[in-house]
């Protein structure tokens, strides 16, 4: 009897898991097959496989104004932003583990406190403007250079590295910076990888700085372009009677296909990167959890 | 002498980063003074009238707006706190899967929504739930409905719909933290319980659940402390799903600050509300921390 109830539980469990997984994944699968479907066929409904397989949607969106340029801006902010964050946070974290640092505790507290307050949207907006970051690429990468949470994770990790390695390097006459680049940083790879995932996904996904403070067309990120197409295309939908009149033009492509294909392009980098790095951030989270 | 020189070098090498922290985390606090002036964009602060607490009083007088916005904020927060045990249940179910490969697969696929931006979430939701979206398409074909449903434009359903979206985005990710907590439970406890004849369900209730409780409690306290923000990205969610049909039921505090402060240009009034919000949030955080000390003997931070 016990066996039976255990089996029933397994069946129930697997059913729940499979259902929830489908709910999580299907929307992504849907935009994938829709983006490969013929725009006119797709209007009749796409469910499990692409209807009338085509690449026309992809070739169309990369011909749209600014699309490729925005893609490059997003890539640039992700790569540069992540590198900057890692360089600044790891060096800062190493420095605050050193007893030799003047005011070490004060400096660390000065940083950690920032996790618990937030000035709010409007002061943020005004500050960025005053600092000259409006319509400036640095707006994307500079504010996230030193992040308290990352520094805490890194510091916790560096503190549990064996002291002997550092001491022997010091005997050889290496200075702090050399010890950091040659000993500490290479040993910190597990936590650095974790932070690289968080930071890069964060950079790729951030849009509000762009929305509030960048009006320059040359600095638009892919996320905001997607948002603009989503909201603009709603206008296209509402004036769909108009486009019925010139069917000749409209038959090649539909607003929905465009929007879905852009969504796919914006999602794809995240989908490709995160499964491989997942083991790192699970590890990293556990490191962080030890402290808490 | 050389030692001292190296200490000074070390300090000098940290200063640029201290300045960065100061510039992006502390300087915005000086912006709080705008709440005490009758500031209009374009006119320098020095030529602006000091009005003291006028805008804070104004906020209290505008209580109809504020009440509506607070109700939405608290309702959305309350519903998501109510849903937070789902992550615990999901983690326990995941842990009970016999195939580790399948567990990894489910874990990977269900955390995907956590890593996409709110703009993509909105896009997906639009193609699933709008009047011409997939859900309506399927339901109409099945003959279950005659008219398309419009959940994204339905004020009465807004709180529930937004909570469902929050759950979709964060459930899988939330479970990872609890899985880590479960992994930290001593395996011998399970073996001993088995020897004592405890069934699977008994082992879950007697070992796994108590093992997770401390983690759950800490996260619960942090959630309560941030009720006014609707989580880390409450504003973004609010922003993308906001439309005129659901405005009255979706607009939370952060969105209100944005709408009043930036869209309508009432910088001072918006800042005043923002200040009140920040101060209450910090107060809540300390309260929750004190509660944690009292109940568990540990502080949260």
Interface residues (C-beta under 8 A of the other chain):
Chain A: X2 X6 X9 X10 X13 X14 X16 X17 X20 X21 X23 X24 X25 X27 X28 X30 X31 X34 X45 X47 X88 X91 X92 X95 X96 X98 X100 X101 X102 X103 X107 X110 X111 X114 X116 X117 X118 X119 X120 X121 X122 X123 X124 X125 X126 X127 X131 X142 X143 X145 X146 X148 X175 X176 X177 X201 X204 X205 X206 X207 X208 X212 X223 X224 X226 X227 X230 X256 X259 X260 X263 X266 X267 X270 X271 X274 X275 X278 X282 X285 X286 X289 X292
Chain B: X3 X6 X7 X8 X9 X10 X11 X13 X14 X17 X18 X20 X21 X23 X24 X25 X26 X27 X28 X29 X30 X31 X32 X34 X90 X93 X94 X96 X97 X98 X102 X105 X106 X107 X108 X109 X110 X111 X112 X113 X115 X116 X117 X118 X119 X120 X122 X123 X124 X126 X127 X128 X132 X134 X137 X138 X141 X168 X171 X172 X176 X177 X180 X181 X183 X199 X200 X201 X215 X218 X235 X236 X239 X240 X254 X257 X258 X261 X262 X267 X270 X271 X274 X275 X277 X278 X281 X282 X285 X300 X301
